[in-house]
Amino acid sequence: MHTLALNDWLAAHPEVERIPERDLYVVARYMVPMDATLAQGCLEASGIPAMLADAHLMQTDLLLAPALGGVRLLVDAEHVQQAYAVLEALARGDFALDEHAPDGEWHKAE
């Protein structure tokens, strides 16, 4: 990805943070570690390498969540925009399954 294009995109998305001294970006934060794990799995299923920061610490003591700012979902610079788009689709419910489908059949929710 062209650096200038990434910088322009990042300027329009101030909620995405760069990790100092690294080529990693925080694309989302979650107060519930399982939500972060599900989002990470969604990114990885979409072909985007992702990692979690502070997940184990928060699972040990959820009262630390506000102080830590939640579990951080990290991706590299090459995948920031794609990851953000996948997470937006996840939040919209684009990956939801139809819970009323007959047993054994999985259909995307309409």
matplotlib code that plots the C-alpha trace (Angstrom):
import matplotlib.pyplot as plt

x = [0.0, 1.3, 2.3, 0.7, -2.7, -2.4, -1.6, -4.6, -6.9, -5.5, -6.1, -9.8, -9.9, -8.3, -9.6, -7.0, -3.8, -0.3, 1.9, 5.1, 8.3, 6.2, 4.4, 1.2, -2.1, -4.8, -8.0, -10.4, -10.6, -13.0, -14.0, -14.9, -12.0, -14.2, -15.5, -11.9, -11.2, -14.3, -13.2, -9.7, -11.1, -13.2, -10.2, -8.1, -10.9, -10.8, -7.1, -5.9, -3.3, -4.3, -3.2, -4.6, -2.8, -3.8, -6.3, -4.8, -4.3, -7.9, -9.2, -7.3, -9.1, -11.8, -11.7, -8.5, -10.4, -11.1, -7.6, -6.0, -8.5, -9.7, -8.2, -6.4, -6.9, -3.7, -3.0, 0.0, 0.0, -0.6, -4.0, -5.3, -8.0, -9.1, -9.3, -11.4, -13.8, -14.2, -14.8, -17.4, -19.2, -19.1, -20.6, -23.4, -24.2, -23.1, -21.8, -24.8, -26.5, -30.2, -31.2, -34.5, -33.0, -33.9, -31.6, -28.4, -28.8, -26.9, -28.1, -26.9, -29.4, -31.3]
y = [0.0, 3.4, 5.3, 8.6, 6.8, 5.1, 8.4, 10.0, 7.2, 7.3, 11.0, 10.3, 7.6, 9.0, 6.0, 3.8, 4.1, 3.3, 1.3, 3.4, 1.8, -0.9, -1.4, -2.3, -0.5, -0.8, -1.2, -1.9, -2.2, -4.6, -4.6, -8.3, -10.5, -13.1, -10.3, -9.5, -13.1, -13.4, -10.3, -11.6, -14.9, -13.0, -11.1, -14.2, -16.0, -13.1, -13.6, -10.8, -11.6, -10.2, -10.4, -9.4, -7.4, -7.5, -10.3, -12.7, -9.9, -8.9, -12.5, -12.7, -9.6, -7.9, -5.0, -4.0, -3.4, 0.3, 1.0, -0.9, 0.5, -3.0, -5.7, -4.2, -5.8, -5.3, -5.6, -4.6, -1.5, -3.5, -4.7, -1.7, -0.6, -4.1, -5.0, -1.9, -2.7, -6.3, -5.1, -2.6, -5.4, -7.5, -4.7, -4.3, -8.0, -8.9, -12.2, -13.1, -16.5, -17.0, -18.4, -19.6, -21.9, -25.6, -27.7, -28.6, -25.8, -22.5, -19.5, -15.9, -13.7, -11.4]
z = [0.0, -0.9, 2.3, 1.3, 0.7, 4.1, 5.7, 4.1, 5.2, 8.7, 8.9, 8.1, 10.8, 14.0, 16.1, 14.4, 16.4, 15.3, 17.8, 18.2, 16.8, 15.0, 11.8, 13.7, 14.1, 16.7, 14.5, 17.4, 21.2, 23.1, 26.7, 26.5, 25.6, 23.8, 21.5, 20.6, 19.9, 17.6, 15.7, 15.4, 14.0, 11.5, 10.3, 10.0, 8.1, 5.7, 5.1, 7.3, 9.9, 13.3, 16.9, 20.3, 22.9, 26.6, 26.2, 28.7, 31.2, 31.0, 31.2, 34.5, 35.9, 34.0, 36.4, 34.6, 31.3, 31.8, 32.9, 30.0, 27.5, 26.5, 24.4, 21.4, 18.0, 15.9, 12.2, 10.1, 7.9, 4.8, 6.0, 8.0, 5.5, 4.7, 8.4, 9.1, 6.3, 7.6, 11.2, 9.9, 8.1, 11.2, 13.2, 10.6, 10.9, 7.4, 8.7, 10.7, 10.1, 9.8, 13.2, 11.8, 9.2, 9.4, 11.5, 9.6, 7.1, 7.4, 5.5, 5.6, 7.3, 5.0]

ax = plt.figure().add_subplot(projection="3d")
ax.plot(x, y, z, "-o")
ax.set_aspect("equal")
plt.show()
